[in-house]
Amino acid sequence: MSHEIRTPLNSIVGFSNLLASEKDLDEADKQLFAKTINQSCDLLLVLINDILEVSRLQSGQMKFEKESCSVKELVDDLYLAHQLLVPTHLRFSKEAEGDLFIYTDKKRLSQVITNFLTNACKFTNSGYIKLGFKHLRGTDEAAIFVEDSGIGLSEEEQEKVFSRFFKQDEFSQGAGLGLSICQGIVQNLGGRIALSSKQGEGSRFSVVLPVYKGG
């Protein structure tokens, strides 16, 4: 973890020093250095937020505000919000089955599904990404899923993917805390994460929650 924090910090300090000390930099170099500093600041903010999220989960201080929630409305909102975020060379589709209601924290659940979508974009070079939900037949459970035709996960990776600091791509930025945080959130919501994946063919991550039958 110390390496993950030091990398953007070193970048910020190094390029800031260059901007301050090098008087003969042309405008293009100044813009490049400033952009690099901004990107490193953004990465550092993400890392710090992830660390704080893990801390709140561990200490039981993360707040959850549950209410009745339409799964269709949740999926529609997420689909609309990601229309311009999914790379244009990928087919982005939605699969809905009527409507279901769950009792959950909509904001926290959206955070989890957004993480699934972000990972799908990162690890899918061609093909599709699908966002959807369905009622699990023979159960009182609803599944909200993100499916992709990406690189998939090996059986060994599937066993580790929810562990803290696991990174499928060691060269990617971040601390590898995303899916660990997602699992903690979903457990606090009274659900579970289901994973189906085949290396070289793609993955499906699902949040499974009880259907809400209250008034």
N, C-alpha and C positions, 0 to 999 in steps of 0.2 A: 504493500500500500504506500509506503514511503516513496518508492520509485515513481508511482503513478502521480503523486503530488509534486515531487521535485521536478519532473519533466516540464510541465507547463510553467512552474515558477522560474526555473532556469531560463526558459524561453523569454518570459516577461522581463526578467532582470537583464539578460544579455542584450536583447534588442532595444530595451530602454536606454541602456548605457551607450549603445552604438548611436542612437538618435541624439543623445545628449553630447557625446564627445566628438563625433565625426562631423566636422563643419562643411565638408565638401560633398556631402551626399546629394545626388540629384533627386528630383521630385519623385521619380518612379521608385527609387529605393526607399524613400521615406514612406511612400504609400504602402509598399510591400511590408516593411517592418511594422508599421502601424496595424496593418491587417493581421499579421502574425501575432502581435501582442493581443489584439482583440479576440482572436480565435483561442489563444491560450487562456485568456481570462474566462471565456465562455466554458471551456473544458474544465477549468479549475472550479468554477461555480457548480457545474454538474457533479463533479466528484464530491465536493463538500456537501451538496444537497443529498446525495446518495448516502454518505456517511451519517448525516443527521437523521435520515429516514431509518436506517438500520438501528441507530441508537434509540430512536423513539419506539420502534417495534420491540426491541429488546427490553426496554424499561416499562413497556405498557403505557407510554404517554401519547402514542399516536391516537388522535381522536377520530371516531367514526360516528357519522350522523346518518342513521338508517331511516329509510322511508320506502313506501310502495313505489315501485319503478316499472314502467313499461319497457320491456326488453326491445320491442320494435322501435320505440322512440329513441332509446339509447343507441342502438345500432345505426339508425338513420342519421342521428346527429354525428356519430363518429365517422360514418361513411362520407357525409358531406364535408366534414372538417378535413378529411385526408385526401379529398379529390385532387388538390393541387400539390400534395406532399409526396404522393406515390410517383416514382419516376414514370415519365410518359411512355417509355418503351415496354412497360409492364401493363397487362390487362388487370384492371382493378374492378371487381364486381362484388355484388351484395346478394346474399341468399337469406331470405326470410320465410318463416313458416307461421302464418297467422300472427298472433300476439300472445305474449305471456307476461305475467307480472312476478317480480321478485322483490324481496324486502332487503334493501342493501344501501350502501353509501354510493350514490351514483358517481360522485367525483372520484372516489378512490377506485371504483371499478373501471371507470374510464381511463384512469392512469395506467391500470394493468393492461387493458386492451391496446392502448396507445403504445405501450412498450412492445407488445407482440407485433404490432404493425411496423414499428420502427425496425425491429429485428428482421422482419420479413423483407423489408426494403433493402436492408444492409446485405442480406445473404441470398438474395434472388437476383440473378443476372439476366434471366430471360423467363418468359412465360407469364405467370399470373400470380395475383394475390387476391384472396377471397375473404370477405368479412361476412359473418352470418350468425344465425342462432337457430336452435331447434329444441323441441321437446324430446327428451330421451324416452323412447317408447318403453312402456312397462314400468316407468318410474314417476316420481313426483319431482323431477329435476329438469332444469333448463341448462343448455350448454351454449355459451357464446364463444365463437371460435374465429381464429385467423388461420387460414390455410395458404400455403405457397408452394411454388414449384422450384424452390431454391436448392441449396447444396445439401440440405438435410443433415441429420446427426447420426453418427455411428452408435452402436449399442453402448459402448463405453462412455461416449459423450452424453448420452441420454441419462446415464446413471449419475453424472456429475453436474448436469446443466443448471440445477437449482442450488448448487453449492456456492457459497460466497467466494468471490474472486475468480470464478470460472469464466474463461474467455475462449470462445470457439476459435477466434482469430487472435493470436497473441500479438499481432501487429496493429490491431485496432485500438482506437483510443477509448479510455474509460477504465473503470475499476473492476468491471465484471460483477457488479452488485445488482444489476437490474432485475434479473429473474429471481434472485434470492429475495429481494424486496417484494416482488409480485406475489411470491408464494406466501410470505408473511401476511400481506394484505388480504389475500383471498382466504387464508385460514381464519383471520379475524372476522371476515364476513360470513363465516360458517360454510365455506365451500372448499373446493379443491381444484387444482390444475391438472388436466389430463393432457398427455403428450403422445402423439403418434407421428413417427418420423422414419424415413428410410434414406440412408446416405445416397446422395446423387439424384434423388427424386423429389424431395421436399418434406415439409413438416406441417403438422396441425397442432396448434396450442389452443386448448379450450378451458374456459372457466366454467365449472359446473356448480350451480347453486340451486337450493330448493325453490320450487315454484311457490309463490305467495298466494294463499287462499283467504287472506283476511279481508275485512271490509274496507 
